[in-house]
Amino acid sequence: MRLGFAGTPQFSIAALDALLRSRHRVVAVFTQPDRPAGRGQSLHLSAVKRRALEAGLDVFQPAGFKTPDAVAALRRLELDALVVVAYGLILPAAVLSLPQLGCFNIHASLLPRWRGAAPIQRALLAGDATTGVTIMRMEAGLDTGPIVASREVQIGERETAGSLHDRLAPLGGQLLVETLDEVAAGRARAQPQSQFGITYAEKITKAEALIDWREAATSILRRVRAFNPWPIAETRMNGAQLRVWDAELVPGIAAATPSDRNDAAPPPGSVVAASNAGIDVACGRGALRLLRLQLAGRKPLAVPEFLKSQRVALSSFASS
C-alpha cells in the first residue's frame, strides 16, 4: 500500500521504522513545524523529521490541515492509508476521508480507557495493573474511532513512564504492520468502542510534579514513576528544588493510615531516617524511601552518592 505517516515525538519512531521494514511503501511523512528550543532558541527538528530525512523520505510540515492548500497536497499523494502516531495536530473530516482505506492511529492504551494526550502517565498515576496499545480507525472525535486491533501488557511494579513508553512503542509498531497487512488483504474488521469505562488522559503539566507529602506514600510513588523522565517529581530541601527520580515504599509502614497516627508521629514531609539504603520521608499515609535525587543544576545521584555531598537533617521537606 501507498502510505502516509504523520507523527512528531520519539514514540512515533518505532512505528515509522516498522513501516519502513514492511512490504508497504511510505511515500510521505508529515510532522509538526520546526520550533525554537533551548537557550539559544535555535530551530528544533522533531524526532520524526530527523528519522525521515535519514531515510530519504519526503517531509511535509503544514501548520494545520484547515487550508485548501494543505488538503490538496495530501490529496495529490493518492494514499491508500494514512498512519497517525502522536502527531499532535487535529485532522479534520476532510482529511480523514482522503486515503482510500482510511486513517489509522496507534494509541498507547486499551481504548476507551485513557483517551487523550497522556495515556501512559495517567495509567501509572491511576495505579492501573494493565495497559496496552490500540490500533484505531480514525474519525472526527478524540480517540473515539472503531478498534481494529489491540494488545495488552502488564504494568511492572517498578515501571516508569519511560520504561513503559519503551515497551509500548515497538509493540505498537509491530501490531500496526500486522493490522495494515490485514487491511490490505480485506480481512480487517473494526469494532465500535465500548461506551463504558471511558476515561480521559489530560496533558501532563509541570505543576503536577510538585509532591504534596500529605498524600499517601503509594500515591506519591505513582507520581514519581509517572513523571519519570518528564517532568520529574520534585520537592524542596532548604528552599532549593530537589527532584525525585526513584523511590520505593518503606517496608512495614506503607499501609499506615491517618487514624494510626498519634501526637508523636512525625508530620508529613519529615525525614525520619537517612542512610545508604535511602532517605525515608513520612507521608500522610505510610512513608516513602527516596533512592535517586537531583539538586537543581546537578546530575541525578543515587542516595549513597547524594549523602556524600549533602547533609540531610532529620527535619522535613516542603510540601507543594
C-alpha positions in Angstrom: 0.0 0.0 0.0 1.0 3.6 -0.5 1.2 5.1 3.0 1.5 8.5 4.5 2.9 8.8 8.0 2.1 11.6 10.5 4.0 11.8 13.8 6.2 14.0 15.8 7.9 12.7 19.0 10.2 9.8 19.8 7.2 7.5 20.4 6.4 7.7 16.7 9.8 6.4 15.6 9.3 2.7 16.3 6.1 2.7 14.2 7.8 4.5 11.3 10.7 2.1 11.4 8.3 -0.8 11.4 6.6 0.5 8.3 9.9 1.1 6.5 10.8 -2.6 7.2 7.4 -3.8 5.9 6.2 -4.6 2.4 4.3 -1.3 2.3 5.7 1.9 0.9 5.9 5.2 2.9 5.6 7.9 0.3 5.5 11.0 2.6 5.9 11.9 6.2 4.0 14.7 8.0 5.4 16.2 11.2 4.9 19.5 13.1 6.8 22.6 12.0 10.3 23.2 13.4 10.2 25.2 16.6 12.8 27.2 18.5 14.1 25.4 21.6 16.8 25.7 24.2 18.7 28.7 25.5 19.8 29.8 22.0 16.2 29.3 20.6 17.6 27.5 17.6 15.1 25.6 15.4 14.4 22.2 16.8 13.6 19.3 14.4 11.1 16.7 15.6 12.3 13.2 16.2 10.2 12.0 13.2 11.6 14.6 10.9 15.2 13.6 11.7 14.4 9.9 11.1 12.5 10.7 7.9 15.4 12.7 6.5 17.8 9.9 7.4 15.6 7.5 5.4 15.4 9.9 2.4 11.6 10.4 2.7 9.7 13.5 1.6 8.7 15.6 4.7 5.8 17.9 4.9 5.3 20.3 7.8 2.0 22.1 7.5 0.9 24.3 10.4 -2.5 22.6 10.1 -4.9 20.9 7.7 -7.6 23.6 7.7 -6.4 25.3 4.5 -7.3 24.1 1.0 -3.6 24.0 0.0 -2.8 21.5 2.8 -5.7 19.3 1.9 -4.8 19.5 -1.8 -1.2 18.5 -1.1 -2.4 15.4 0.7 -4.9 14.5 -2.0 -2.1 14.6 -4.6 -0.3 11.8 -2.8 -3.1 9.4 -3.6 -2.6 7.4 -0.4 -4.1 4.1 0.3 -3.9 4.8 4.0 -2.5 7.4 6.4 -0.9 6.3 9.7 -1.0 8.8 12.6 1.1 8.3 15.7 1.3 11.1 18.3 1.2 13.7 15.5 -0.1 16.5 17.8 -2.3 18.2 15.2 -6.0 17.7 14.7 -7.0 16.1 11.3 -10.4 17.4 10.1 -13.0 15.2 8.5 -12.0 16.4 5.0 -8.5 14.9 5.6 -9.7 11.7 7.3 -11.8 10.9 4.2 -8.9 11.3 1.6 -7.0 8.0 1.9 -8.8 5.2 0.1 -8.7 2.8 3.0 -8.8 5.3 5.8 -6.6 6.8 8.6 -5.2 4.6 11.3 -3.9 5.6 14.7 -1.7 3.9 17.3 -2.9 4.8 20.8 -0.9 3.9 23.9 -3.8 2.5 26.0 -6.6 0.0 25.7 -9.3 2.2 24.5 -11.8 3.5 25.6 -9.6 3.8 28.8 -7.3 6.9 28.6 -8.3 8.7 25.5 -6.3 11.8 25.1 -2.8 13.2 25.3 -1.0 11.4 28.1 -2.3 7.8 28.4 1.0 6.3 29.7 1.4 8.7 32.6 -2.3 8.6 33.5 -2.3 4.8 33.6 0.6 4.9 36.1 -0.9 7.7 38.2 -4.1 5.7 38.5 -2.3 2.6 39.6 -3.5 0.5 36.6 -2.3 -3.1 36.6 -2.5 -3.4 32.8 -2.4 -1.2 29.7 -1.5 -1.8 26.0 -1.8 -0.4 22.5 -4.8 0.0 20.3 -4.9 0.4 16.5 -8.0 2.6 15.8 -9.6 3.7 12.5 -9.7 7.4 13.0 -12.9 9.6 13.0 -13.6 13.2 13.9 -13.9 12.6 17.7 -11.0 12.5 20.2 -9.8 8.9 20.1 -13.3 7.7 19.5 -12.9 5.7 16.4 -13.6 1.9 16.0 -10.9 -0.5 17.2 -9.2 -2.7 14.6 -6.7 -4.4 16.9 -5.3 -4.2 20.4 -2.7 -5.9 22.6 -2.5 -5.9 26.4 0.6 -5.7 28.6 1.1 -5.9 32.3 2.5 -2.8 34.1 5.5 -3.8 36.2 5.9 -2.9 39.9 8.8 -0.6 39.2 7.5 0.7 35.8 8.2 4.3 34.9 6.6 6.3 32.1 10.0 6.0 30.3 10.2 2.2 30.6 6.5 1.7 29.7 6.9 4.1 26.7 9.9 2.0 25.5 7.9 -1.2 25.7 4.7 0.1 24.1 6.3 1.9 21.2 7.8 -1.2 19.4 4.7 -3.2 20.3 2.6 -0.6 18.6 4.8 -0.7 15.5 4.6 -4.5 15.3 0.8 -4.5 15.7 0.4 -1.7 13.2 2.2 -3.7 10.4 0.1 -6.8 11.2 -3.1 -4.7 11.1 -2.2 -3.0 7.8 -1.5 -6.4 6.2 -5.0 -7.4 7.2 -6.4 -4.1 5.8 -4.6 -4.7 2.5 -6.0 -8.2 2.3 -9.5 -7.0 3.1 -9.7 -9.1 6.3 -9.6 -6.3 8.9 -12.7 -5.8 11.0 -13.3 -2.7 13.1 -15.4 -2.8 16.3 -17.0 0.2 17.9 -15.6 1.3 21.2 -17.5 0.4 24.3 -19.5 3.2 25.9 -18.5 2.0 29.3 -15.1 2.6 31.0 -14.3 5.8 29.1 -11.6 7.9 30.8 -9.5 10.9 29.5 -5.8 11.4 29.8 -5.3 15.1 30.0 -1.9 16.6 29.1 0.7 16.5 31.9 1.8 19.8 33.4 4.9 20.7 35.4 2.7 21.8 38.3 1.6 18.2 38.8 5.1 17.2 39.6 5.2 19.0 42.9 5.0 16.5 45.7 2.4 17.0 48.5 3.7 14.9 51.4 0.2 14.9 52.9 -0.8 12.4 50.2 -0.4 8.6 50.8 3.0 7.2 50.1 1.5 4.9 47.4 0.1 8.0 45.6 3.4 9.9 45.8 5.3 6.8 44.5 2.9 6.7 41.5 3.7 10.3 40.8 7.5 9.7 40.9 7.2 6.9 38.4 4.6 8.5 36.1 6.7 11.7 35.8 10.0 9.9 35.0 11.6 11.0 32.6 9.4 14.2 32.5 8.7 16.5 34.3 10.2 14.6 37.3 8.5 14.7 40.7 10.0 17.4 42.9 10.0 18.8 46.5 12.0 21.4 48.3 15.1 20.9 50.5 16.4 24.1 52.3 14.4 26.2 49.9 16.0 24.6 46.8 14.4 22.4 44.2 15.0 18.6 44.8 13.9 16.2 42.1 13.0 12.6 42.9 13.9 10.2 40.2 13.3 7.0 42.0 11.7 5.8 45.3 10.0 2.9 47.0 7.7 2.3 49.8 9.3 1.9 53.2 8.7 -1.7 54.3 6.4 -2.3 57.2 4.7 1.0 57.5 3.4 1.6 53.9 -0.2 0.7 54.9 -0.3 3.0 58.0 -3.5 5.2 57.9 -4.0 8.7 59.3 -6.1 7.1 62.2 -3.0 5.1 63.2 -1.0 8.3 63.8 -0.6 9.8 67.2 0.7 13.1 68.5 4.3 11.8 68.5 4.1 10.7 64.9 6.3 12.8 62.5 4.3 15.2 60.3 4.2 14.6 56.5 7.4 15.6 54.8 9.6 14.8 57.8 12.8 12.9 57.2 12.7 10.1 59.6 15.9 8.2 58.5 18.8 8.8 56.1 21.3 6.1 55.2 22.8 4.5 52.2 19.6 2.4 51.9 17.7 5.6 51.2 16.1 8.7 52.7 12.8 7.8 54.5 10.1 10.5 54.4 6.9 10.4 56.4 3.7 10.8 54.3 0.1 11.4 55.1 -0.2 7.6 54.9 2.9 5.4 55.2 6.4 6.5 54.3 8.4 6.8 51.1 12.1 5.9 50.7 13.9 8.2 48.2 16.5 6.4 46.2 17.7 8.7 43.4 17.8 12.5 43.8 18.9 15.6 41.8 19.5 19.1 43.1 19.0 22.0 40.6 21.9 22.3 38.2 23.4 18.9 39.3 23.3 15.4 38.0 20.9 12.8 39.4 22.6 10.7 42.1 21.8 7.5 43.9 21.3 8.3 47.6 24.7 6.9 48.8 26.5 9.4 46.5 24.0 12.1 47.3 24.7 11.9 51.0 28.4 12.2 50.5 27.9 15.8 49.4 24.6 16.8 51.2 23.7 16.8 54.8 20.0 15.7 55.2 18.9 16.8 58.6 16.1 14.8 60.3 13.7 17.7 59.7 11.4 18.0 56.8 10.9 18.6 53.1 8.5 21.2 52.0 5.1 20.2 50.6 3.9 21.7 47.4 
